[in-house]
Amino acid sequence: MKNQNIGNEEIEKKKKEREEREFKESIEVLDNLGLIESNEPQQTNDDNKEAHEAFKLKTKVLIVDDNQEFRELIDEIIVEAGYTVIQAQDGDTALKKISEHPDISIIFADLSMPNMNGFQFINLLRTTNIASGTPIVITTALAEANLIDKAKKLGVSSYLIKPVDPIRVLDFVKASAMPMNKKSD
């Protein structure tokens, strides 16, 4: 039994180390895009925890994916962490949601969708003033190098291959929701 506890502790330790490493990588991506000033996660103390929690509720995450099951899974993870989620099943619907909620903090978008695919959606956002500076993370099953290159050229923050790690998704949300680290225009 003692060996099993040691094994479980080691697994938990490695999991925590991986989570911390992935969070730092997420911060680095957003920092490279000029969206935050520091690579270190912002710490909250007891005095401002309440304000931080209130800010989290104001952080809006848009999930654009034609797979309802995927949207609901990611929605549940993000809402459980205290953030607000808006869902759209395609690019056209996402544009309407953005016009209704211009203060979206981060967008997770699939590539393969009806009506307006992910690249068309992202290109429209990047070439207009519609959420032009909002971080966008691709969440797709398509892992082809040419698609990843195309996404980079469109200014995508990251490219996650499905099935995505929920902790990684949450790391991007947390990083985009750091008000004290965001650079002012």
C-alpha positions as CSV (number, residue, x, y, z in Angstrom):
1,M,0.0,0.0,0.0
2,K,2.9,2.3,0.8
3,N,4.4,1.8,-2.6
4,Q,1.1,2.6,-4.3
5,N,0.8,5.9,-2.3
6,I,4.4,6.8,-3.4
7,G,3.4,6.0,-7.0
8,N,0.3,8.1,-6.8
9,E,2.2,11.0,-5.3
10,E,4.8,10.8,-8.1
11,I,2.0,10.8,-10.7
12,E,0.4,13.8,-9.1
13,K,3.7,15.6,-8.9
14,K,4.4,15.0,-12.6
15,K,0.9,16.0,-13.6
16,K,1.3,19.3,-11.7
17,E,4.7,19.9,-13.3
18,R,3.2,19.3,-16.8
19,E,0.3,21.6,-16.0
20,E,2.7,24.4,-14.9
21,R,4.9,23.9,-17.9
22,E,1.9,24.0,-20.3
23,F,0.6,27.1,-18.6
24,K,3.9,28.9,-18.9
25,E,4.0,27.9,-22.6
26,S,0.5,29.4,-23.0
27,I,1.7,32.6,-21.3
28,E,4.7,32.7,-23.7
29,V,2.5,32.5,-26.8
30,L,0.3,35.4,-25.6
31,D,3.4,37.3,-24.6
32,N,5.0,36.8,-28.0
33,L,1.8,38.2,-29.5
34,G,2.2,41.3,-27.3
35,L,-0.9,40.6,-25.2
36,I,0.8,40.4,-21.8
37,E,4.0,41.9,-20.3
38,S,5.2,39.1,-18.2
39,N,5.8,35.4,-18.6
40,E,4.9,34.8,-14.9
41,P,1.3,34.0,-13.9
42,Q,-0.3,36.8,-12.0
43,Q,-0.7,35.9,-8.3
44,T,-3.7,37.0,-6.4
45,N,-3.6,37.6,-2.7
46,D,-6.5,37.3,-0.2
47,D,-7.3,41.0,-0.5
48,N,-8.1,40.9,-4.2
49,K,-9.4,37.4,-4.6
50,E,-13.0,38.7,-4.7
51,A,-12.1,41.2,-7.4
52,H,-10.3,38.5,-9.3
53,E,-13.3,36.2,-9.2
54,A,-15.6,39.1,-10.4
55,F,-13.2,39.7,-13.2
56,K,-13.2,36.0,-14.2
57,L,-17.0,36.3,-14.6
58,K,-16.5,39.2,-17.0
59,T,-14.0,37.2,-19.1
60,K,-15.9,35.9,-22.1
61,V,-14.7,32.9,-24.1
62,L,-16.1,32.1,-27.6
63,I,-16.2,28.5,-28.7
64,V,-16.8,28.1,-32.4
65,D,-17.3,24.4,-33.5
66,D,-20.0,22.6,-35.3
67,N,-19.6,19.6,-32.9
68,Q,-22.1,20.4,-30.1
69,E,-20.6,17.7,-27.9
70,F,-17.2,19.2,-28.1
71,R,-18.6,22.7,-27.4
72,E,-20.4,21.5,-24.4
73,L,-17.4,19.7,-23.0
74,I,-15.1,22.7,-23.3
75,D,-18.0,25.0,-22.0
76,E,-18.3,22.9,-18.9
77,I,-14.6,23.0,-18.1
78,I,-14.4,26.8,-18.6
79,V,-17.6,27.6,-16.7
80,E,-16.5,25.4,-13.8
81,A,-13.4,27.5,-13.5
82,G,-15.6,30.6,-13.2
83,Y,-15.5,32.1,-16.7
84,T,-18.3,33.0,-19.1
85,V,-18.7,31.0,-22.3
86,I,-20.5,31.8,-25.6
87,Q,-21.0,29.1,-28.1
88,A,-21.4,29.2,-31.9
89,Q,-21.8,26.3,-34.3
90,D,-20.1,28.0,-37.3
91,G,-18.3,31.2,-38.4
92,D,-21.5,33.0,-39.4
93,T,-23.0,32.5,-36.0
94,A,-19.8,33.4,-34.3
95,L,-19.7,36.8,-36.1
96,K,-23.2,37.5,-34.7
97,K,-22.1,36.5,-31.2
98,I,-19.1,38.8,-31.5
99,S,-21.3,41.7,-32.5
100,E,-23.5,41.0,-29.5
101,H,-20.4,40.5,-27.2
102,P,-17.6,42.7,-28.5
103,D,-15.6,42.2,-25.2
104,I,-14.7,38.5,-25.9
105,S,-11.3,37.7,-24.4
106,I,-10.3,34.6,-26.4
107,I,-11.7,32.5,-29.2
108,F,-11.4,28.8,-29.7
109,A,-12.3,27.8,-33.3
110,D,-12.5,24.6,-35.3
111,L,-11.4,24.6,-39.0
112,S,-14.0,22.2,-40.5
113,M,-17.4,23.9,-40.2
114,P,-20.4,24.5,-42.5
115,N,-21.3,27.9,-44.0
116,M,-18.0,29.6,-43.1
117,N,-15.0,27.4,-42.2
118,G,-12.5,28.3,-39.6
119,F,-9.9,29.9,-41.9
120,Q,-12.5,32.1,-43.5
121,F,-13.8,33.1,-40.1
122,I,-10.3,33.9,-38.8
123,N,-9.3,35.7,-42.0
124,L,-12.4,37.9,-41.7
125,L,-11.5,38.7,-38.0
126,R,-7.9,39.5,-38.8
127,T,-8.6,41.7,-41.9
128,T,-11.3,43.8,-40.3
129,N,-11.7,45.5,-37.0
130,I,-13.9,42.7,-35.7
131,A,-12.1,41.3,-32.7
132,S,-8.8,41.8,-34.6
133,G,-6.6,41.7,-31.5
134,T,-8.4,38.8,-29.8
135,P,-6.3,35.7,-29.3
136,I,-7.5,32.8,-31.4
137,V,-6.8,29.1,-30.6
138,I,-7.5,26.5,-33.3
139,T,-9.0,23.3,-32.0
140,T,-9.2,20.8,-34.8
141,A,-8.5,17.1,-35.7
142,L,-6.5,18.3,-38.7
143,A,-2.8,18.0,-37.9
144,E,-1.3,18.8,-41.4
145,A,1.8,21.0,-41.4
146,N,0.4,23.2,-44.2
147,L,-2.7,24.0,-42.2
148,I,-0.6,24.8,-39.1
149,D,1.5,27.2,-41.3
150,K,-1.6,28.8,-42.7
151,A,-3.0,29.3,-39.2
152,K,0.3,31.0,-38.1
153,K,0.2,33.3,-41.1
154,L,-3.3,34.4,-40.0
155,G,-2.0,35.3,-36.5
156,V,-3.5,32.4,-34.6
157,S,-2.2,32.1,-31.0
158,S,-2.0,28.3,-30.9
159,Y,-3.1,25.2,-32.8
160,L,-4.5,22.4,-30.6
161,I,-5.1,18.9,-32.1
162,K,-8.3,17.2,-31.0
163,P,-8.8,15.6,-28.6
164,V,-7.6,18.6,-26.8
165,D,-6.3,18.6,-23.2
166,P,-8.9,20.4,-21.1
167,I,-6.1,21.8,-18.8
168,R,-4.4,23.3,-21.8
169,V,-7.6,25.0,-22.9
170,L,-8.1,26.4,-19.4
171,D,-4.5,27.6,-19.4
172,F,-5.2,29.7,-22.5
173,V,-8.3,31.1,-20.9
174,K,-6.5,32.0,-17.7
175,A,-3.7,33.7,-19.6
176,S,-6.1,35.8,-21.7
177,A,-8.0,36.8,-18.5
178,M,-5.0,38.4,-16.7
179,P,-6.1,42.1,-16.5
180,M,-3.0,43.3,-14.8
181,N,-0.7,41.8,-17.5
182,K,-2.6,43.1,-20.6
183,K,-0.7,45.8,-22.4
184,S,-2.6,49.0,-22.9
185,D,-3.0,50.4,-26.4
